[in-house]
């Protein structure tokens, strides 16, 4: 790579080393946020699985928060360390899931909660008749409410 590549590598490593306090603050906020949200539908039930989920969520959120804080000087030229810490804490507090939900809302998309029977029934009710028929034929829950909802639809249609 030559001397130029090594110089850039040293700059990048210096930036990462200099950002450790920011990462520590973002990590603490992200860990608290992830621990508070763990009951929101994760399938992991053992303590080990929940701890791994919280740590993974916190690590991803921390990396996103620190990245946002490090990119802040591109948008605000006179950025102060206090502003970077604030951005890091806000993004960590919001979490990756909240940012994802904000993007989904902005794009007009919605998320189906497969643990919520109302969401599933809403989908079934809005299916066109031919799709409903294919769903009944391929439904893995034979004898479940798939048949009754589709039957009610056919009777009501």
N, C-alpha and C positions, 0 to 999 in steps of 0.2 A: 504494500500500500504506500510505502514511502513515508517521509517525514510529515507530510501534510495530513495524512490519515491519523497518524499517531497524535498530532496536535489536537485534532478534532476529538479523538477518543479521550484525551486528557480533559478537554473542556466539558465533554458530556459527563465524565466521571466526577469532575469537580461540581457540576450542577447537581448531580444526584447526591453526592456527599453533603453539599450545602443545603439540600432540601430535607434532611433527616428530621429536623424539628417540625417541619410542616407535615411530613408523613406521620410522625408520632401523634401530633394533634388530630390530624384527619383520621388516623387509625383508631384512636380512642373514641372519637365521636361516631365513627362508622360501626365500631364494635358495639357501642351502647344502642345504636339505632337497630342493628341487626338482631341483637338479643331481645329487644322489645318487640320486634316484628316476627319472631320465630314461630309464634302460634298461628300465623296467618296462612295456614294451608300447606305447609311443607309436609311431605310424607314421612320424613325421618322421625322416628319415635324414641330410639334409645338416646341416652345422654351423649354417647360418643358421636352418633350421627348428627344430633342437634348441634353439638360443639363444632363438628367439622363444617356443618352448614353455615353457622355463624362466622367462623373463621374465614371460610371461602368468600362469603358475602362481604365481610369487612375488608378483606384483601382487595377484592375487585373494586369496591366503593372507594377505598383509600387511594388506589392507583388512579381512578377517575378524578377524584378530588384534587390530588397533587398535580395531575396533568393539567386540570383546569387552572389551578393557581399558577403553574409555571407558564401557561400560555397567556395569562392575563396581561403581561406587558405588551403583547401584540395589539390588544384592544385599548389599553390604558397606558400610554407611554410613561407617565410619572407614577407608576404603581409603587406603593410602599409595602414593606414587609407586613404591616398590620392589615392592609387590604388583601394580601395573599393569604394570610392566616384566616381572615374572615371568609373569603371565598372558599377556602379549603373546608372550614367548619360548616358552612352552609350547604355545600354540595355533599359533604359526608352525612350531615343530618338529614338531608332529603333522601339520600341513598339512590342507588342505581335504579331501583324499582320505581321510585317516584318519578325520576327523570324519564324512564321508559313510558310510564303511564301518561306523563305530560305530552310526550311526542305522539303517542297513540291518540290522545284527545285532539291535539292540533291537526293530525292527519285524518280525523274523523273515523278512526277505527275503534273497535271495542274488543274486550277480552271476555271469553266465556269461562265461567267458573264451573268446571265439571263436577265440583262437589255440591253445587247448588242445583237442586231439582227444578227450580223455577227457570233457570237459564236453559237447562236441557229441554224442558217442555216448551219454552218460547221458540227454540230452534225447530222442534218438531212441528209446532203449530204453523210456522211460516214456510214449511217445505211445500213445494208444489206437489200435487197428487202423485205424479209419476215418481218423484224422488221419495215421497213417503212410502210408496209401495216397495221400491227397492230397499229402503231402510228396513221395513218390516221383514223382507225376505232375508236380509243379511244381518239383522240385529243379533249381537252376541248374547243378549239378555232375553232369550226366548221365554215367554210366559210372564215377562216383566211388563211394566206399563207401556212398553213400545207398542204392543198390540192394542191395548185399550185406548191410548191416545190417538193412534191412527184410526181405530174403529170409530171413536167419537167424531174424528174429523170427517170420516166418510159419511157418517150419519148426519152430521151438521151441515155438510157441504151441499 
